Amino acid sequence: MAKNVGLYSTPRNAACDAIVDLIDADGNMGRLKIYDTIDTTLLAEIHLGNPSFGASTAGVATGNSVSANETSAVNTGTAAEFVIESQAGTRILSGTVGVGSDFDLNFNTVSINQGDAVNINTMTVTVPETSATL
Amino acid sequence: MTKENIENNKVDVIKRQPPLKKATTLGVVPNISLTGIVISKKKEV
């Protein structure tokens, strides 16, 4: 029989909250950094809200409004990856950047020029219900 | 099954036990979904 482990909403919420709460566990706002390749060129850094996410419902945590949108890009390049980290620099989440819903961070363009305004409109983190969805 | 049968089958039963496995894990990797927009500030020439 195939494996198909299920996770109910209470532990999903607990897991999701535990993850996103690490972003601002020290009481300071976290940051979302956009790179061409992680640890290569930082293109933009966005300060998240504090707290960065609300309490999870059905395993989904929704991001609060970011603290400093319209962040000016610090370098020119092609965005490919992002990292969400605490202010102290502890990395919590990462993902891909691209145009379209196939990417974790869906932008209108990946071409970022120094000085461009970079906005984050929506953020959700989901802990899946079953292993089959992974 | 009699006690004698149980004794006789003990070795066989042990042999039939599947190897120990680690507990099946869910492999909880969260899905992340973000949207954003880049507004060009390039000066028009």
Backbone of each chain as nested JSON, in Angstrom:
{
  "chains": [
    {"id": "A", "residues": [
      {"number": 1, "name": "MET", "atoms": {"N": [0.847, -1.198, 0.0], "CA": [0.0, 0.0, 0.0], "C": [0.883, 1.248, 0.0]}},
      {"number": 2, "name": "ALA", "atoms": {"N": [0.484, 2.193, -0.76], "CA": [1.265, 3.434, -0.823], "C": [1.178, 4.194, 0.494]}},
      {"number": 3, "name": "LYS", "atoms": {"N": [2.192, 4.954, 0.777], "CA": [2.193, 5.767, 1.989], "C": [1.426, 7.058, 1.749]}},
      {"number": 4, "name": "ASN", "atoms": {"N": [0.69, 7.457, 2.737], "CA": [-0.05, 8.706, 2.616], "C": [-0.393, 9.204, 4.016]}},
      {"number": 5, "name": "VAL", "atoms": {"N": [0.593, 9.835, 4.634], "CA": [0.436, 10.302, 6.006], "C": [-0.394, 11.576, 6.027]}},
      {"number": 6, "name": "GLY", "atoms": {"N": [-1.32, 11.661, 6.958], "CA": [-2.144, 12.849, 7.089], "C": [-1.776, 13.66, 8.312]}},
      {"number": 7, "name": "LEU", "atoms": {"N": [-2.005, 14.946, 8.235], "CA": [-1.713, 15.838, 9.353], "C": [-2.937, 16.718, 9.556]}},
      {"number": 8, "name": "TYR", "atoms": {"N": [-3.501, 16.685, 10.76], "CA": [-4.721, 17.427, 11.031], "C": [-4.423, 18.901, 11.286]}},
      {"number": 9, "name": "SER", "atoms": {"N": [-5.487, 19.696, 11.294], "CA": [-5.308, 21.144, 11.289], "C": [-4.597, 21.669, 12.528]}},
      {"number": 10, "name": "THR", "atoms": {"N": [-4.844, 21.049, 13.707], "CA": [-4.194, 21.563, 14.92], "C": [-2.676, 21.467, 14.835]}},
      {"number": 11, "name": "PRO", "atoms": {"N": [-2.117, 20.312, 14.506], "CA": [-0.654, 20.272, 14.357], "C": [-0.155, 21.046, 13.149]}},
      {"number": 12, "name": "ARG", "atoms": {"N": [-0.978, 21.145, 12.098], "CA": [-0.552, 21.951, 10.945], "C": [-0.393, 23.403, 11.364]}},
      {"number": 13, "name": "ASN", "atoms": {"N": [-1.354, 23.906, 12.114], "CA": [-1.259, 25.286, 12.592], "C": [-0.051, 25.461, 13.505]}},
      {"number": 14, "name": "ALA", "atoms": {"N": [0.153, 24.491, 14.386], "CA": [1.281, 24.587, 15.322], "C": [2.605, 24.609, 14.57]}},
      {"number": 15, "name": "ALA", "atoms": {"N": [2.71, 23.742, 13.567], "CA": [3.953, 23.684, 12.793], "C": [4.165, 24.969, 12.009]}},
      {"number": 16, "name": "CYS", "atoms": {"N": [3.093, 25.448, 11.403], "CA": [3.191, 26.655, 10.583], "C": [3.541, 27.865, 11.448]}},
      {"number": 17, "name": "ASP", "atoms": {"N": [2.867, 27.999, 12.59], "CA": [3.164, 29.117, 13.495], "C": [4.605, 29.04, 14.002]}},
      {"number": 18, "name": "ALA", "atoms": {"N": [5.042, 27.825, 14.313], "CA": [6.401, 27.666, 14.824], "C": [7.429, 28.132, 13.804]}},
      {"number": 19, "name": "ILE", "atoms": {"N": [7.156, 27.855, 12.542], "CA": [8.1, 28.26, 11.479], "C": [8.112, 29.775, 11.312]}},
      {"number": 20, "name": "VAL", "atoms": {"N": [6.94, 30.354, 11.096], "CA": [6.92, 31.793, 10.786], "C": [7.261, 32.641, 12.013]}},
      {"number": 21, "name": "ASP", "atoms": {"N": [6.99, 32.125, 13.209], "CA": [7.322, 32.901, 14.412], "C": [8.834, 33.044, 14.592]}},
      {"number": 22, "name": "LEU", "atoms": {"N": [9.597, 32.15, 13.988], "CA": [11.058, 32.258, 14.093], "C": [11.582, 33.52, 13.411]}},
      {"number": 23, "name": "ILE", "atoms": {"N": [10.791, 34.041, 12.47], "CA": [11.248, 35.21, 11.706], "C": [11.423, 36.417, 12.623]}},
      {"number": 24, "name": "ASP", "atoms": {"N": [10.511, 36.569, 13.582], "CA": [10.603, 37.724, 14.483], "C": [10.572, 37.296, 15.943]}},
      {"number": 25, "name": "ALA", "atoms": {"N": [11.133, 36.122, 16.224], "CA": [11.121, 35.605, 17.6], "C": [11.895, 36.502, 18.553]}},
      {"number": 26, "name": "ASP", "atoms": {"N": [12.858, 37.26, 18.028], "CA": [13.644, 38.14, 18.908], "C": [12.977, 39.493, 19.098]}},
      {"number": 27, "name": "GLY", "atoms": {"N": [11.763, 39.644, 18.557], "CA": [11.03, 40.895, 18.734], "C": [11.31, 41.916, 17.65]}},
      {"number": 28, "name": "ASN", "atoms": {"N": [12.253, 41.598, 16.757], "CA": [12.579, 42.532, 15.682], "C": [11.998, 42.04, 14.36]}},
      {"number": 29, "name": "MET", "atoms": {"N": [11.761, 42.959, 13.452], "CA": [11.18, 42.586, 12.164], "C": [12.18, 41.794, 11.329]}},
      {"number": 30, "name": "GLY", "atoms": {"N": [11.646, 40.798, 10.63], "CA": [12.489, 40.002, 9.753], "C": [12.698, 40.691, 8.417]}},
      {"number": 31, "name": "ARG", "atoms": {"N": [13.457, 40.038, 7.564], "CA": [13.775, 40.626, 6.262], "C": [13.593, 39.595, 5.162]}},
      {"number": 32, "name": "LEU", "atoms": {"N": [13.194, 40.071, 4.023], "CA": [13.122, 39.228, 2.825], "C": [14.175, 39.751, 1.858]}},
      {"number": 33, "name": "LYS", "atoms": {"N": [15.111, 38.9, 1.533], "CA": [16.205, 39.303, 0.653], "C": [16.063, 38.612, -0.699]}},
      {"number": 34, "name": "ILE", "atoms": {"N": [16.215, 39.394, -1.74], "CA": [16.103, 38.862, -3.097], "C": [17.494, 38.842, -3.73]}},
      {"number": 35, "name": "TYR", "atoms": {"N": [17.833, 37.686, -4.266], "CA": [19.169, 37.495, -4.837], "C": [19.06, 37.043, -6.289]}},
      {"number": 36, "name": "ASP", "atoms": {"N": [20.163, 37.217, -7.011], "CA": [20.248, 36.543, -8.319], "C": [20.512, 35.061, -8.065]}},
      {"number": 37, "name": "THR", "atoms": {"N": [21.462, 34.779, -7.208], "CA": [21.689, 33.439, -6.677], "C": [22.026, 33.631, -5.207]}},
      {"number": 38, "name": "ILE", "atoms": {"N": [21.474, 32.795, -4.352], "CA": [21.681, 32.984, -2.916], "C": [23.168, 33.062, -2.599]}},
      {"number": 39, "name": "ASP", "atoms": {"N": [23.503, 34.052, -1.818], "CA": [24.881, 34.31, -1.391], "C": [25.754, 34.859, -2.507]}},
      {"number": 40, "name": "THR", "atoms": {"N": [25.135, 35.313, -3.589], "CA": [25.948, 35.943, -4.638], "C": [25.674, 37.446, -4.632]}},
      {"number": 41, "name": "THR", "atoms": {"N": [24.658, 37.894, -5.349], "CA": [24.383, 39.332, -5.4], "C": [23.023, 39.627, -4.796]}},
      {"number": 42, "name": "LEU", "atoms": {"N": [23.031, 40.444, -3.749], "CA": [21.777, 40.881, -3.13], "C": [21.195, 41.989, -3.988]}},
      {"number": 43, "name": "LEU", "atoms": {"N": [19.954, 41.8, -4.439], "CA": [19.329, 42.799, -5.297], "C": [18.428, 43.739, -4.5]}},
      {"number": 44, "name": "ALA", "atoms": {"N": [17.692, 43.214, -3.55], "CA": [16.785, 44.049, -2.756], "C": [16.541, 43.405, -1.399]}},
      {"number": 45, "name": "GLU", "atoms": {"N": [16.292, 44.251, -0.417], "CA": [16.026, 43.766, 0.945], "C": [14.788, 44.47, 1.46]}},
      {"number": 46, "name": "ILE", "atoms": {"N": [13.798, 43.676, 1.831], "CA": [12.51, 44.229, 2.25], "C": [12.285, 43.893, 3.713]}},
      {"number": 47, "name": "HIS", "atoms": {"N": [11.948, 44.9, 4.5], "CA": [11.653, 44.676, 5.916], "C": [10.213, 44.197, 6.05]}},
      {"number": 48, "name": "LEU", "atoms": {"N": [10.035, 43.072, 6.718], "CA": [8.692, 42.506, 6.88], "C": [7.966, 43.177, 8.032]}},
      {"number": 49, "name": "GLY", "atoms": {"N": [6.684, 42.861, 8.18], "CA": [5.932, 43.391, 9.306], "C": [6.398, 42.761, 10.609]}},
      {"number": 50, "name": "ASN", "atoms": {"N": [5.928, 43.311, 11.703], "CA": [6.295, 42.752, 13.018], "C": [5.036, 42.644, 13.869]}},
      {"number": 51, "name": "PRO", "atoms": {"N": [4.45, 41.451, 13.991], "CA": [4.95, 40.184, 13.46], "C": [4.781, 40.084, 11.95]}},
      {"number": 52, "name": "SER", "atoms": {"N": [5.582, 39.241, 11.356], "CA": [5.569, 39.13, 9.904], "C": [4.343, 38.373, 9.401]}},
      {"number": 53, "name": "PHE", "atoms": {"N": [3.842, 37.433, 10.206], "CA": [2.688, 36.629, 9.791], "C": [1.664, 36.584, 10.916]}},
      {"number": 54, "name": "GLY", "atoms": {"N": [0.402, 36.421, 10.522], "CA": [-0.652, 36.229, 11.498], "C": [-0.733, 34.77, 11.929]}},
      {"number": 55, "name": "ALA", "atoms": {"N": [-1.625, 34.483, 12.874], "CA": [-1.802, 33.106, 13.353], "C": [-2.343, 32.223, 12.225]}},
      {"number": 56, "name": "SER", "atoms": {"N": [-1.863, 31.007, 12.174], "CA": [-2.246, 30.081, 11.102], "C": [-3.689, 29.599, 11.25]}},
      {"number": 57, "name": "THR", "atoms": {"N": [-4.329, 29.435, 10.114], "CA": [-5.656, 28.828, 10.046], "C": [-5.612, 27.75, 8.971]}},
      {"number": 58, "name": "ALA", "atoms": {"N": [-6.055, 26.544, 9.329], "CA": [-6.021, 25.408, 8.392], "C": [-4.632, 25.223, 7.802]}},
      {"number": 59, "name": "GLY", "atoms": {"N": [-3.625, 25.464, 8.632], "CA": [-2.25, 25.24, 8.191], "C": [-1.668, 26.335, 7.332]}},
      {"number": 60, "name": "VAL", "atoms": {"N": [-2.382, 27.465, 7.23], "CA": [-1.922, 28.555, 6.367], "C": [-1.697, 29.809, 7.202]}},
      {"number": 61, "name": "ALA", "atoms": {"N": [-0.483, 30.344, 7.138], "CA": [-0.178, 31.621, 7.785], "C": [-0.11, 32.692, 6.701]}},
      {"number": 62, "name": "THR", "atoms": {"N": [-0.81, 33.771, 6.933], "CA": [-0.841, 34.864, 5.954], "C": [0.003, 36.022, 6.455]}},
      {"number": 63, "name": "GLY", "atoms": {"N": [0.799, 36.565, 5.556], "CA": [1.713, 37.631, 5.935], "C": [1.0, 38.929, 6.236]}},
      {"number": 64, "name": "ASN", "atoms": {"N": [1.485, 39.628, 7.237], "CA": [0.996, 40.97, 7.514], "C": [1.673, 41.941, 6.544]}},
      {"number": 65, "name": "SER", "atoms": {"N": [1.159, 43.136, 6.511], "CA": [1.737, 44.136, 5.622], "C": [3.202, 44.346, 5.958]}},
      {"number": 66, "name": "VAL", "atoms": {"N": [3.998, 44.498, 4.924], "CA": [5.424, 44.692, 5.173], "C": [5.649, 46.095, 5.712]}},
      {"number": 67, "name": "SER", "atoms": {"N": [6.729, 46.26, 6.45], "CA": [6.983, 47.538, 7.119], "C": [7.486, 48.598, 6.166]}},
      {"number": 68, "name": "ALA", "atoms": {"N": [8.256, 48.176, 5.195], "CA": [8.859, 49.17, 4.303], "C": [8.759, 48.697, 2.865]}},
      {"number": 69, "name": "ASN", "atoms": {"N": [7.581, 48.888, 2.278], "CA": [7.441, 48.518, 0.882], "C": [8.063, 49.606, 0.021]}},
      {"number": 70, "name": "GLU", "atoms": {"N": [8.047, 49.381, -1.278], "CA": [8.705, 50.303, -2.197], "C": [10.181, 50.398, -1.864]}},
      {"number": 71, "name": "THR", "atoms": {"N": [10.73, 49.259, -1.425], "CA": [12.145, 49.229, -1.113], "C": [12.957, 49.409, -2.382]}},
      {"number": 72, "name": "SER", "atoms": {"N": [13.948, 50.252, -2.334], "CA": [14.782, 50.486, -3.508], "C": [15.785, 49.366, -3.671]}},
      {"number": 73, "name": "ALA", "atoms": {"N": [15.874, 48.843, -4.892], "CA": [16.844, 47.793, -5.177], "C": [18.255, 48.341, -5.001]}},
      {"number": 74, "name": "VAL", "atoms": {"N": [19.104, 47.536, -4.423], "CA": [20.47, 47.987, -4.128], "C": [21.453, 47.596, -5.222]}},
      {"number": 75, "name": "ASN", "atoms": {"N": [21.05, 46.653, -6.079], "CA": [21.912, 46.235, -7.179], "C": [21.061, 45.893, -8.389]}},
      {"number": 76, "name": "THR", "atoms": {"N": [21.713, 45.776, -9.517], "CA": [21.041, 45.393, -10.757], "C": [21.324, 43.925, -11.048]}},
      {"number": 77, "name": "GLY", "atoms": {"N": [20.279, 43.188, -11.436], "CA": [20.484, 41.786, -11.766], "C": [19.177, 41.093, -12.076]}},
      {"number": 78, "name": "THR", "atoms": {"N": [19.259, 39.792, -12.253], "CA": [18.083, 38.978, -12.546], "C": [17.707, 38.197, -11.292]}},
      {"number": 79, "name": "ALA", "atoms": {"N": [16.543, 38.509, -10.719], "CA": [16.116, 37.863, -9.479], "C": [15.82, 36.386, -9.723]}},
      {"number": 80, "name": "ALA", "atoms": {"N": [16.308, 35.53, -8.846], "CA": [16.091, 34.091, -9.011], "C": [15.706, 33.406, -7.705]}},
      {"number": 81, "name": "GLU", "atoms": {"N": [16.175, 33.945, -6.586], "CA": [15.911, 33.281, -5.311], "C": [15.672, 34.314, -4.219]}},
      {"number": 82, "name": "PHE", "atoms": {"N": [14.969, 33.904, -3.194], "CA": [14.784, 34.789, -2.037], "C": [15.016, 34.01, -0.748]}},
      {"number": 83, "name": "VAL", "atoms": {"N": [15.348, 34.764, 0.277], "CA": [15.526, 34.196, 1.614], "C": [14.779, 35.077, 2.594]}},
      {"number": 84, "name": "ILE", "atoms": {"N": [14.029, 34.46, 3.512], "CA": [13.431, 35.199, 4.621], "C": [14.232, 34.854, 5.856]}},
      {"number": 85, "name": "GLU", "atoms": {"N": [14.706, 35.876, 6.532], "CA": [15.538, 35.639, 7.706], "C": [15.176, 36.591, 8.825]}},
      {"number": 86, "name": "SER", "atoms": {"N": [15.635, 36.257, 10.015], "CA": [15.423, 37.139, 11.161], "C": [16.383, 38.309, 11.043]}},
      {"number": 87, "name": "GLN", "atoms": {"N": [16.142, 39.319, 11.87], "CA": [17.036, 40.471, 11.825], "C": [18.466, 40.076, 12.186]}},
      {"number": 88, "name": "ALA", "atoms": {"N": [18.596, 39.045, 13.034], "CA": [19.922, 38.581, 13.427], "C": [20.592, 37.758, 12.322]}},
      {"number": 89, "name": "GLY", "atoms": {"N": [19.838, 37.466, 11.257], "CA": [20.432, 36.756, 10.132], "C": [20.197, 35.266, 10.106]}},
      {"number": 90, "name": "THR", "atoms": {"N": [19.332, 34.764, 10.998], "CA": [18.991, 33.332, 10.956], "C": [18.05, 33.079, 9.794]}},
      {"number": 91, "name": "ARG", "atoms": {"N": [18.446, 32.21, 8.881], "CA": [17.627, 31.952, 7.704], "C": [16.479, 30.999, 8.055]}},
      {"number": 92, "name": "ILE", "atoms": {"N": [15.271, 31.399, 7.647], "CA": [14.078, 30.639, 8.008], "C": [13.463, 29.956, 6.791]}},
      {"number": 93, "name": "LEU", "atoms": {"N": [13.273, 30.687, 5.71], "CA": [12.609, 30.154, 4.515], "C": [13.341, 30.657, 3.276]}},
      {"number": 94, "name": "SER", "atoms": {"N": [13.248, 29.881, 2.23], "CA": [13.793, 30.343, 0.956], "C": [12.923, 29.803, -0.167]}},
      {"number": 95, "name": "GLY", "atoms": {"N": [13.082, 30.373, -1.331], "CA": [12.3, 29.91, -2.468], "C": [12.773, 30.544, -3.756]}},
      {"number": 96, "name": "THR", "atoms": {"N": [12.066, 30.203, -4.816], "CA": [12.443, 30.702, -6.139], "C": [11.694, 31.985, -6.455]}},
      {"number": 97, "name": "VAL", "atoms": {"N": [12.293, 32.775, -7.32], "CA": [11.671, 34.009, -7.789], "C": [11.518, 33.922, -9.304]}},
      {"number": 98, "name": "GLY", "atoms": {"N": [10.352, 34.262, -9.795], "CA": [10.146, 34.241, -11.234], "C": [8.841, 34.903, -11.601]}},
      {"number": 99, "name": "VAL", "atoms": {"N": [8.514, 34.832, -12.871], "CA": [7.261, 35.399, -13.366], "C": [6.276, 34.251, -13.566]}},
      {"number": 100, "name": "GLY", "atoms": {"N": [5.178, 34.273, -12.811], "CA": [4.173, 33.221, -12.923], "C": [4.049, 32.416, -11.651]}},
      {"number": 101, "name": "SER", "atoms": {"N": [2.963, 31.683, -11.544], "CA": [2.643, 30.96, -10.322], "C": [3.487, 29.705, -10.115]}},
      {"number": 102, "name": "ASP", "atoms": {"N": [4.326, 29.363, -11.071], "CA": [5.211, 28.214, -10.875], "C": [6.334, 28.537, -9.899]}},
      {"number": 103, "name": "PHE", "atoms": {"N": [6.507, 29.815, -9.602], "CA": [7.577, 30.233, -8.707], "C": [7.014, 30.568, -7.326]}},
      {"number": 104, "name": "ASP", "atoms": {"N": [7.871, 30.44, -6.319], "CA": [7.417, 30.708, -4.95], "C": [7.127, 32.194, -4.75]}},
      {"number": 105, "name": "LEU", "atoms": {"N": [7.942, 33.027, -5.343], "CA": [7.697, 34.475, -5.324], "C": [7.423, 34.905, -6.754]}},
      {"number": 106, "name": "ASN", "atoms": {"N": [6.188, 35.287, -6.992], "CA": [5.714, 35.616, -8.331], "C": [5.8, 37.129, -8.536]}},
      {"number": 107, "name": "PHE", "atoms": {"N": [6.762, 37.533, -9.358], "CA": [6.945, 38.947, -9.674], "C": [6.433, 39.24, -11.077]}},
      {"number": 108, "name": "ASN", "atoms": {"N": [6.268, 40.516, -11.372], "CA": [5.901, 40.905, -12.735], "C": [7.107, 40.854, -13.666]}},
      {"number": 109, "name": "THR", "atoms": {"N": [8.294, 40.93, -13.096], "CA": [9.522, 40.827, -13.872], "C": [10.646, 40.37, -12.952]}},
      {"number": 110, "name": "VAL", "atoms": {"N": [11.624, 39.706, -13.521], "CA": [12.787, 39.319, -12.71], "C": [13.964, 40.244, -12.989]}},
      {"number": 111, "name": "SER", "atoms": {"N": [13.755, 41.159, -13.884], "CA": [14.81, 42.113, -14.219], "C": [14.725, 43.296, -13.27]}},
      {"number": 112, "name": "ILE", "atoms": {"N": [15.682, 43.373, -12.374], "CA": [15.673, 44.428, -11.363], "C": [16.869, 45.34, -11.589]}},
      {"number": 113, "name": "ASN", "atoms": {"N": [16.588, 46.621, -11.62], "CA": [17.653, 47.607, -11.762], "C": [17.827, 48.353, -10.449]}},
      {"number": 114, "name": "GLN", "atoms": {"N": [19.045, 48.701, -10.181], "CA": [19.333, 49.452, -8.957], "C": [18.435, 50.681, -8.894]}},
      {"number": 115, "name": "GLY", "atoms": {"N": [17.782, 50.864, -7.774], "CA": [16.888, 52.001, -7.6], "C": [15.435, 51.682, -7.86]}},
      {"number": 116, "name": "ASP", "atoms": {"N": [15.148, 50.532, -8.508], "CA": [13.755, 50.139, -8.731], "C": [13.039, 49.933, -7.397]}},
      {"number": 117, "name": "ALA", "atoms": {"N": [11.746, 50.201, -7.39], "CA": [10.95, 49.95, -6.182], "C": [10.496, 48.489, -6.19]}},
      {"number": 118, "name": "VAL", "atoms": {"N": [10.788, 47.77, -5.124], "CA": [10.432, 46.349, -5.037], "C": [9.396, 46.185, -3.933]}},
      {"number": 119, "name": "ASN", "atoms": {"N": [8.228, 45.708, -4.304], "CA": [7.13, 45.571, -3.35], "C": [6.748, 44.105, -3.164]}},
      {"number": 120, "name": "ILE", "atoms": {"N": [6.365, 43.772, -1.964], "CA": [5.765, 42.463, -1.696], "C": [4.301, 42.705, -1.375]}},
      {"number": 121, "name": "ASN", "atoms": {"N": [3.424, 42.072, -2.132], "CA": [1.986, 42.311, -1.958], "C": [1.32, 41.286, -1.053]}},
      {"number": 122, "name": "THR", "atoms": {"N": [1.608, 40.006, -1.268], "CA": [0.969, 38.951, -0.477], "C": [2.0, 37.893, -0.105]}},
      {"number": 123, "name": "MET", "atoms": {"N": [1.785, 37.275, 1.045], "CA": [2.672, 36.193, 1.5], "C": [1.83, 35.148, 2.224]}},
      {"number": 124, "name": "THR", "atoms": {"N": [2.001, 33.897, 1.877], "CA": [1.4, 32.81, 2.65], "C": [2.408, 31.675, 2.792]}},
      {"number": 125, "name": "VAL", "atoms": {"N": [2.367, 31.042, 3.944], "CA": [3.157, 29.834, 4.192], "C": [2.169, 28.743, 4.584]}},
      {"number": 126, "name": "THR", "atoms": {"N": [2.266, 27.613, 3.924], "CA": [1.306, 26.524, 4.135], "C": [2.015, 25.249, 4.548]}},
      {"number": 127, "name": "VAL", "atoms": {"N": [1.55, 24.637, 5.631], "CA": [2.0, 23.29, 5.983], "C": [0.961, 22.328, 5.427]}},
      {"number": 128, "name": "PRO", "atoms": {"N": [1.363, 21.459, 4.513], "CA": [0.396, 20.632, 3.795], "C": [-0.302, 19.616, 4.687]}},
      {"number": 129, "name": "GLU", "atoms": {"N": [-1.473, 19.203, 4.206], "CA": [-2.321, 18.286, 4.969], "C": [-1.843, 16.842, 4.869]}},
      {"number": 130, "name": "THR", "atoms": {"N": [-1.371, 16.461, 3.689], "CA": [-0.933, 15.086, 3.507], "C": [0.385, 15.057, 2.766]}},
      {"number": 131, "name": "SER", "atoms": {"N": [1.087, 13.936, 2.95], "CA": [2.352, 13.775, 2.244], "C": [2.129, 13.671, 0.749]}},
      {"number": 132, "name": "ALA", "atoms": {"N": [0.913, 13.292, 0.34], "CA": [0.631, 13.119, -1.084], "C": [0.685, 14.441, -1.829]}},
      {"number": 133, "name": "THR", "atoms": {"N": [0.539, 15.555, -1.087], "CA": [0.552, 16.85, -1.749], "C": [1.955, 17.386, -1.907]}},
      {"number": 134, "name": "LEU", "atoms": {"N": [2.919, 16.671, -1.33], "CA": [4.295, 17.174, -1.404], "C": [4.899, 16.875, -2.755]}}
    ]},
    {"id": "B", "residues": [
      {"number": 1, "name": "MET", "atoms": {"N": [-3.836, -22.017, 19.027], "CA": [-2.489, -22.569, 18.958], "C": [-2.049, -22.998, 20.359]}},
      {"number": 2, "name": "THR", "atoms": {"N": [-1.529, -24.254, 20.47], "CA": [-1.1, -24.736, 21.773], "C": [0.24, -24.12, 22.144]}},
      {"number": 3, "name": "LYS", "atoms": {"N": [0.563, -24.299, 23.456], "CA": [1.84, -23.776, 23.911], "C": [2.992, -24.417, 23.153]}},
      {"number": 4, "name": "GLU", "atoms": {"N": [2.822, -25.736, 22.91], "CA": [3.88, -26.449, 22.194], "C": [4.059, -25.884, 20.777]}},
      {"number": 5, "name": "ASN", "atoms": {"N": [2.929, -25.62, 20.144], "CA": [3.01, -25.059, 18.8], "C": [3.696, -23.696, 18.807]}},
      {"number": 6, "name": "ILE", "atoms": {"N": [3.345, -22.96, 19.831], "CA": [3.954, -21.627, 19.934], "C": [5.467, -21.753, 20.06]}},
      {"number": 7, "name": "GLU", "atoms": {"N": [5.903, -22.702, 20.921], "CA": [7.339, -22.892, 21.104], "C": [7.997, -23.337, 19.8]}},
      {"number": 8, "name": "ASN", "atoms": {"N": [7.308, -24.251, 19.113], "CA": [7.87, -24.754, 17.859], "C": [7.953, -23.681, 16.781]}},
      {"number": 9, "name": "ASN", "atoms": {"N": [7.012, -22.764, 16.838], "CA": [6.965, -21.733, 15.794], "C": [7.754, -20.483, 16.155]}},
      {"number": 10, "name": "LYS", "atoms": {"N": [8.34, -20.474, 17.338], "CA": [8.971, -19.239, 17.814], "C": [10.04, -18.734, 16.844]}},
      {"number": 11, "name": "VAL", "atoms": {"N": [10.911, -19.658, 16.462], "CA": [12.001, -19.254, 15.571], "C": [11.425, -18.767, 14.25]}},
      {"number": 12, "name": "ASP", "atoms": {"N": [10.421, -19.53, 13.783], "CA": [9.823, -19.166, 12.502], "C": [9.18, -17.788, 12.575]}},
      {"number": 13, "name": "VAL", "atoms": {"N": [8.513, -17.524, 13.693], "CA": [7.853, -16.23, 13.847], "C": [8.871, -15.11, 13.84]}},
      {"number": 14, "name": "ILE", "atoms": {"N": [9.964, -15.333, 14.528], "CA": [11.002, -14.306, 14.565], "C": [11.544, -14.052, 13.16]}},
      {"number": 15, "name": "LYS", "atoms": {"N": [11.71, -15.117, 12.42], "CA": [12.232, -14.957, 11.068], "C": [11.283, -14.173, 10.179]}},
      {"number": 16, "name": "ARG", "atoms": {"N": [9.984, -14.326, 10.466], "CA": [9.018, -13.643, 9.612], "C": [8.873, -12.17, 9.938]}},
      {"number": 17, "name": "GLN", "atoms": {"N": [9.403, -11.748, 11.052], "CA": [9.25, -10.341, 11.414], "C": [9.977, -9.459, 10.404]}},
      {"number": 18, "name": "PRO", "atoms": {"N": [9.336, -8.447, 9.959], "CA": [10.001, -7.555, 9.005], "C": [11.129, -6.808, 9.694]}},
      {"number": 19, "name": "PRO", "atoms": {"N": [12.091, -6.366, 8.954], "CA": [13.176, -5.594, 9.561], "C": [12.64, -4.308, 10.17]}},
      {"number": 20, "name": "LEU", "atoms": {"N": [13.289, -3.874, 11.209], "CA": [12.861, -2.637, 11.842], "C": [13.031, -1.476, 10.868]}},
      {"number": 21, "name": "LYS", "atoms": {"N": [12.03, -0.632, 10.85], "CA": [12.1, 0.553, 9.99], "C": [11.94, 1.788, 10.856]}},
      {"number": 22, "name": "LYS", "atoms": {"N": [12.493, 2.863, 10.38], "CA": [12.223, 4.12, 11.056], "C": [10.768, 4.496, 10.794]}},
      {"number": 23, "name": "ALA", "atoms": {"N": [10.203, 5.251, 11.686], "CA": [8.808, 5.658, 11.524], "C": [8.637, 6.424, 10.218]}},
      {"number": 24, "name": "THR", "atoms": {"N": [7.537, 6.163, 9.577], "CA": [7.235, 6.898, 8.347], "C": [7.062, 8.369, 8.682]}},
      {"number": 25, "name": "THR", "atoms": {"N": [7.728, 9.211, 7.948], "CA": [7.644, 10.63, 8.246], "C": [6.801, 11.339, 7.207]}},
      {"number": 26, "name": "LEU", "atoms": {"N": [6.221, 12.436, 7.614], "CA": [5.4, 13.224, 6.706], "C": [6.278, 14.042, 5.774]}},
      {"number": 27, "name": "GLY", "atoms": {"N": [7.448, 14.39, 6.225], "CA": [8.302, 15.233, 5.406], "C": [7.688, 16.6, 5.252]}},
      {"number": 28, "name": "VAL", "atoms": {"N": [7.436, 17.248, 6.38], "CA": [6.72, 18.518, 6.34], "C": [7.615, 19.624, 5.78]}},
      {"number": 29, "name": "VAL", "atoms": {"N": [7.393, 19.943, 4.537], "CA": [8.058, 21.087, 3.927], "C": [6.973, 22.076, 3.555]}},
      {"number": 30, "name": "PRO", "atoms": {"N": [7.005, 23.261, 4.133], "CA": [5.914, 24.196, 3.858], "C": [5.943, 24.699, 2.423]}},
      {"number": 31, "name": "ASN", "atoms": {"N": [4.785, 24.995, 1.919], "CA": [4.682, 25.671, 0.635], "C": [4.702, 27.17, 0.901]}},
      {"number": 32, "name": "ILE", "atoms": {"N": [5.401, 27.89, 0.082], "CA": [5.472, 29.335, 0.228], "C": [4.894, 29.965, -1.029]}},
      {"number": 33, "name": "SER", "atoms": {"N": [4.041, 30.938, -0.843], "CA": [3.462, 31.628, -1.991], "C": [3.5, 33.127, -1.736]}},
      {"number": 34, "name": "LEU", "atoms": {"N": [4.27, 33.828, -2.537], "CA": [4.383, 35.274, -2.392], "C": [4.144, 35.934, -3.745]}},
      {"number": 35, "name": "THR", "atoms": {"N": [3.593, 37.128, -3.697], "CA": [3.484, 37.922, -4.92], "C": [4.078, 39.286, -4.663]}},
      {"number": 36, "name": "GLY", "atoms": {"N": [4.629, 39.84, -5.695], "CA": [5.23, 41.16, -5.556], "C": [5.286, 41.86, -6.883]}},
      {"number": 37, "name": "ILE", "atoms": {"N": [5.782, 43.07, -6.862], "CA": [5.87, 43.85, -8.092], "C": [7.145, 44.68, -8.058]}},
      {"number": 38, "name": "VAL", "atoms": {"N": [7.771, 44.75, -9.195], "CA": [8.96, 45.587, -9.352], "C": [8.546, 46.78, -10.199]}},
      {"number": 39, "name": "ILE", "atoms": {"N": [8.752, 47.967, -9.657], "CA": [8.402, 49.193, -10.383], "C": [9.687, 49.848, -10.844]}},
      {"number": 40, "name": "SER", "atoms": {"N": [9.818, 49.922, -12.138], "CA": [11.043, 50.496, -12.692], "C": [11.138, 51.977, -12.379]}},
      {"number": 41, "name": "LYS", "atoms": {"N": [12.289, 52.361, -11.922], "CA": [12.535, 53.78, -11.65], "C": [13.532, 54.347, -12.658]}},
      {"number": 42, "name": "LYS", "atoms": {"N": [13.698, 53.571, -13.74], "CA": [14.644, 53.988, -14.764], "C": [14.187, 55.32, -15.351]}},
      {"number": 43, "name": "LYS", "atoms": {"N": [15.091, 56.248, -15.411], "CA": [14.74, 57.57, -15.932], "C": [14.571, 57.516, -17.444]}},
      {"number": 44, "name": "GLU", "atoms": {"N": [13.494, 58.144, -17.898], "CA": [13.276, 58.222, -19.34], "C": [14.282, 59.19, -19.952]}},
      {"number": 45, "name": "VAL", "atoms": {"N": [14.853, 58.796, -21.104], "CA": [15.831, 59.669, -21.769], "C": [15.091, 60.547, -22.771]}}
    ]}
  ]
}
